[in-house]
Amino acid sequence: MKQLGLNPEVQEFNDRLTTKYVDADVQLTNILGVIKGTGSGKPLLLMSHYDSVPTGPGANDASVSVASLLETARAIQAGPPPQNDIWILLTDGEERGLLGAEVFFQDPAHREIGMIANFEARGSKGSSFMFQTSDSNGRIIEEYARAVSNPVSNSLLVDLYKQLPNDTDLTVALEHGLPGLNFAYGDGWVAYHTPMDNTENVSLETMQHQGENALAMARHFGNLDLADLTSTGDRIYFNLFGLLVHYPAQWAIPITVAIAALWLAFAWLFARFSLLTVKGSLIGLGTPILAVVLSTALSYGLWTLIDALWAGKMTQPTGATYDSLLYSVSFVLVTLIVHVALTRWVVRKANEVEMLLGGALLFLLLLIGSTWFLPGASYLFAIPLLVHFAALTWAAFTRDPRETLFHPAVVLGTSLIPVLMFTSVFHIVFLLLPPGIHLFSVVLIGLILALMSPAVRMLAHSWKWVLPAAFIAIVVLLGIGWSQAEPGPDRPVYESR
């Protein structure tokens, strides 16, 4: 920091500290550097921690972020000065209970900051994603979308994170009512908080992305009036085709009401065409529900067996398991087998329209529930439903709507959009959670297949090769996992954190 001309201030603390995590005598050292701006507005704070856990060198958690902030400071210093002061804070004691942040924000002057961007890691590679915001995030999300060239985030992730008992240094700032964003990467979880968190396991691509996010925050928010970042409500947002799509959370209820009205209109219309019956609709609704229940039960049984036979000995104290992606894909294939088998069974009991509207009804019920309880997730159900209603509109004006639903454009659209919408959710589940919790992905796959009924019916017609191929793929995946289930120098497993 001295070489960068940031005039670092060393904040020493050696006293009693009482927080929700500790009540003890604490000794720590925070380091604060400042890039002076040309204006007199509120400063921007870029923050990370430089301490690590006793069991790991901390190359990723969080030396990569420290290096990213220092390089950001160098890049900003090399260009025109920002409008706002930019503070670079490296905290101590984060791993012991956010101690450095607690000490830093005890100073009333430090609670006058305009905005905070915190940088973390929970793995050793992968995209740097924005996983937490302050409340009333409407303005800050709008500006984040403008600032970052490669945004990776969604409001579901942020809503879910609020429900988890996880904290970072940003938690302390948010408790003081300060606006902020939190960035991290989480692939390569097996290295987290272990001796494998070393420089050999640092991804340069990940470091580049983390640094790009830090620099984007500095350049954009360093030249923005930060006085009213919390003046608007929340926003719903998600990635699609490399962009961050966002809209006010207040729109969730009107969108849900409109989609419900559309479903009723299509139900009435196709009933008039004698293409929809109560029995067929119930089959269309019940089939994916039954498939989800059976798939979850079978996948749980499969995981229990895998864990007992070999995966358990390949699991770190953090919960990360080697080759967990192999097991997750196996769960997906189990779900596909169940759906294809059930669809084959009911193919003569409900037509294409009834199956599609039945699956849409399930999505509609989930949309209503998410709008009420988890509005940040409502886009997952709303966008695919709108695409499906577009397909139904086209089908309604053709001579044979059932045949139209098997048109390649319909099959592609009704399959591709749900998959795209749920991809980020799968990414989070597969990379950040233990394999046992990956069973949640079975539910997600089941929901997607409920809307992909034209594609699933096509697979059901080819069940004689689809089912054996899926079964063989499961055997191969599990065989690969079993063949590698031996701890060693290249795949160490530690006994404690």
N, C-alpha and C positions, 0 to 999 in steps of 0.2 A: 504493500500500500504506500509506503514511503517513496519507493521508486516511481510509483504512478502519480505522485503528488497529491495524494488524498488526505494528507495530514492526519494519520490515524490516531484515534483516541482509544486508549486502553482502559477499559472499565473493570477495575478489580473489585471483587466482593469476597469478604471473609467474615461472615456473621451468621446469625440464626435466620433461617428462611422457613416460613410456614406456608405451604400451598396444599392443594388437594392431593399431591403426590408425596410430599415430604414434610417433615417437621424436625429439622436437624440443623446442625452447624454445617455451613456450606462454604466451600472455597472455589471460586471460578473466575474466569477472565473472558470478557467480551471484547471484541475489536470492532470499532466503527470508523469508517472512512467516508469522506464527503466530497462529491463533485459539485462545485458551486454553480448555481444557475444564474441567469441574468435577471430573473424576476423575484418577486417577494411572495409567491404563492406557497401553498403547503408542499412539503417535500415528499418525494417518492422513496420508499424503502425497499431495497432488494436484500433478501435475507436467506441465510442458510446456517447450518451448524458445522463446526469443525471437529467436534469430539466424536468418538466412536465407542462401540461396545467392547468389553474386554475380550470377547471371543472373535473379534474381527478387526482387521486393519482399517476398514472404513474407506476403501478406495472409491467405492460408489456411494456409500452412505456415510459422509456426504462430501468427500473430497472432490468428486466430479463437479458438484454444484458450486463449491468454493472456487474451483478453478474457472468455472463458467462466469461467475460474478466478477472475478478479477480481470478476465479477458474482456468482459463487457465494459468494465471501467476503463480499460485501455482503449477500446474502440470508441467509446464516448469522448474520452479526452482527446482523441486524434481528430475529431470532427468539431463542428460548431458547438458552442456551449448550449446546454439545454435551458429551457425557460425556468424549470424548477430545480431546486437542489435535489441531488440523488444521493441517498445514503446507502452505503454498503455495510451491512451488519453481519458479522460472523460470530455466532453465539457459542457458548460453552455449556456443557451440562444438559444438552437436549435429551440424550439417551438416559439420563438419570431422572428425568421428569420435567423437561422443558424449563430447567432452572435458569439458564441464561436469559431466556425470553422473559421469564417472570421478573428477574432483577431489572432488565432493561426497561420494561414497561411500568415499573414502579415510579419512574421519573415522570411527573406530569407533562414535561416538555416533550417527551417521546410519545405521548398520547395525542399530540396535535398533528401527527403525520397524515398526509392526504390519502395515501394508498400504499398497500404492501403487496409484494410478490415474493412468496416463499418457495424455495427449491429443495426437493427431497429425493429419496430413492428407496425403493423396496425390492430391488433386484439388481441385475448387472447389465441389462440391455433392453432394447425395445424403444417404442416411441415415448417421448416426453408428453404426458397428457395432463390437462388441467382438471383436477378432480375435486376441488372445493372452492366455494365462493362465500363471500359474506352475504348476509340477508339483503333483501331489496336490491338484487343484482342486475336489474334491467339495464341501467346505464353502463355498468362495468362490463357486462357481456357484449353490448353493442360496440364498445371501444375495443374489447379483446378481439372481436371478430375483425375489426378494421386493422388492428395492430399486427396480428400474427399471420404469416404467409402459409403456414402449415398447421392449422389448428386441429387438435385432437381432444375432443371433450363432448359430453352430453349431459343434459340436466338430470337424467336418470342416475348417472354416477354420482352427481352432487347430492341428490336427494337420498340415495342409499348411504352415502358416506355419513350423512347426518345421523343415521340410525346406528352406526357402528361405534364401538367404544375405542376408537383410534384417535390419537391426538398428535399434532406437530406444533412447532413454534408458532404457527399462525393461529392456533387455537387461543393462545394467550391474547394475541392482538384482537381477535374477534370478540373475546369476552369484554374487551374495553370499548367495543362498538366501532372499531376501525374497519374500513373496507379493504378487501384483499382477495388475492387469488393464490391457489396452491398448485404447484407443478411437481410431478414425479414420474418415474418410470418403474416398471414392475416385472418385466420379463426376466428370466434367469433368476427366479426366486430362490433356487437351491443355494445360491451364494450369499443370500441375505443374512447378515449377523453371524457369519461363519468365517474361518480363516481363508476361505475362497474369495472373500471380498477384497481382492488384491488387484494390483495394476494389470496383471495378466488377464483378468476377467473384466476389464473395462472396455466397452464398445465405443470406438471412435465415432461411429454414426450416431449413437445415443448421446454422446457428449456434445456432438455438433448440434443436435436438435435441442438439447437442454440449453446450450449456449444461445442458439437462435431465439428461443423463447425469452431468455433473459434480456438479450439485446433489444428485442422487439418491445418488451415492457419498458425498458429504459428510454428508447427513442420516442415511443408514442406517449406514454403517461408522463414522461419527463417534460413534455411540451404541451401538456393538457391542463386546463384548470381543474384541480382536484377537489374543489370546494363542495361540489354537490353530486358526488358519485352515487349516493344512496337516496337520491330524491325520487326515484321511480320504483315501481314494483318489480317482481321477479319476471324472468323470461324462461320460456321453454326453448331448448336448443339441441342440435344434434349435427353430426357430420353426414354429408351426402355429396358424393362426387368431389371430394376434396374441399368442400366449402363448409362453413358453419351456418346452418339455417337456424334462424331464431325468430320468435314472435312472443308477444306478451302472454304471460300465464293466464291473464284474464280471458283470453280467447278460448281456453280449454273447454269451458262449459258451453258456450254457443256452438263450438265445433261438435261437441258430443251430442247436443240436442239435434243439430242438423243431420248428423250421421244416423241417429236413431230414427229420425223422420224418413230419411232415405231408405233405411232398411224396411220400415213399415210400408213405404210406397212400393218397393220392389216385391215385397211379399204379397201385397194386394194385386199387383199387376200380373205376376206369374201364377197366382191362384186363379185369376180370370182366364189365363191361358191354359188352365188345367195342367200346369207343370209343377204345381206346389200343393202338397197336402200336409195336414197336421202330422200324420204318421211319418211322412218322408222328412219333414223338417226336424222332428224329434230324433230320427235316425242320424240326420246330418249333424245335429248338435251332440247327440250322445256318443257317436262313434269316436270323435277325437278325445272326448273326456275319458271314455273307457280306455282308449289307447294310451293316454298319458298315465293313467293309474297302473295299467299293466306294465308299461315301459319303465316306470319308476320302480316298481316292485322288482322286476327282473334285473334292472341295472343295479339296484341296491344289493340284491343277492350276489350278482357278479362281482361287485366291488368288495363285498365282505369276504368272498372267496379269494380274490386277488390279494387283498390286504393281508389275509391270514397266511397265504402260501408264500408270497415273496415281496410284495410292495411295502409291507410294514417295515422291513429291515432296510429299505431304501428311502426312508422318510426322515427329514431333518427335524430337530426340535421345534423349528418354526412352523412345521406342518407341510413344508414343501416336499414333494415327492418326485424323484427322478422319473422321467418318461411319463409324466402324468397326462401329457397330450395324447399318448397312445390309448390310455384308458378312457379318456374323454371321447375320443373318436369312436371307440368301441360302444360307449353308451349311446352315441348318436346312431350308430348302425343298428343297435338293438331296437331303438325307437322306430327307425325306418322299417325294420322287419315287422314289428307289431302293427304299424299303420297299414302297410301293404297287405298283410294277412287279413286284418279286419275289413279293409276296403274290399278285398276280394270276396269276403263273406257277405257284405251288404250290397254288393254292386247291383244285384237284381231287386233290392228292396227299396232303393231310393235313387232317383235320377240325378243327373249332373247339377241341375239347378237347385234341387233340394239339398245336396251335399254342400254346394257352395254357399247357399244362404244359411244353412245350419252352421257351417264353420264361421261365417260372418257374424251370426248371432252370438256365438261364443266370444269372438273378438269384441263385439259390441258390449257384452256384459263386462268384459275385462276393461274396456275403455271407460265405462261408467265408474267402475271401481277405482281405477287409477286416477281418473279426474277428481274423484272425491278424496282419496286417501294419499295418492302419490302423483300429483299433477305433472311432475317432471318426467314421468314415464308415459304420459298419455299419447305422446307422438308415436310411440311404438305401435299402437293399435289404430290410431286415427289415419295415418298416412296409408298403410296397406289397405284399410277398408275403403278409402276414397278411390284407390286404384281398382279395387274389385268392383266397386259400383260403376266405374267407367266401363269395365268389361261387361257388366250386366246390362248397362244402357245400350251398348253396341249389340249385345245378343238379343235384347228385347225388340229391336227393329229389324231383325233378320227372319227369314222364313222358318228356320229351325234353330231356336236358341240353344238347344242342347248340343247340336253339332258345332255351333259357333264357339262354344266354350272350350272346344278342343282345337281351335285354330292356333297355329304356332305363336302368333302374337299374344293371344290371351294366355296361353300356357306360360310363355316366357315372362309376361308382365306380372301375372299373379304369382309367379315363383320368385322372380328376381327381386322385386321390391321388398317383400317381407324379409328375404335373406339379407339384403343390403341394410335394412333398418335394424336388424338384430345382430349384425356382425360385431358391432362395438360391444354389445352386451356379452356375446360369446367370448370376445377378447378378454374382457374383464374377468369373467367367470373362470376361463381356462388358465389365465396367467396369474391371477392374484389369489385364488382360493384353492384349498386342498382338494384332492380328487374326490373325497367323500362328499364334499359340497358341490362338486361338478354335477351331481345328480340333478341339481337345479336346471342344468342345461337340457336335460331330458324333457322337462316341462316346457322349456322354450321351444325346443325342436317340435314337440307335439303341437304347440300352438301354431307354429309356422305351417306345419303340414295340414292343419285344419283349414288354412286359407289356400293351400296348394292342392286342393282336391282334384282339379283337372290333371295336374302332373302325377299325383298319387294314383289316380284311376288308370292312367296310362301305364304306370309301373305295375299296377295290379293285373293288368292284362298280360304282362310279361313276367308274372310271378315265378314261372318255372326256372328262369335264370336269375332274376333279381334276388330272390330269397337265398338260394345257394351261394351266390356271389357275395352277398352281405355277410353270410355266416362264415364263409372262408376268410373274408377280410378280417373279421373279428378274431378268428383263430390265429391268423398271421400277426396281427397287432399284438395280441397277448403273448404270442410266442416270442416276439422281439423283446417285449418287456421282461419276460421270464429269463431269456438268455442273457440279459444284461444286469440281472438282479444280484450283483455281487459287489459290495463296497470294495474300493481299492484306491490307489493314489489318484487316479483320474476321476473317480466318483466317490469321494469321501463322504461318510455319514458321521455326524458328531452326536455325542450322547447328551449334551446339555448346551444351553445358550450361554 
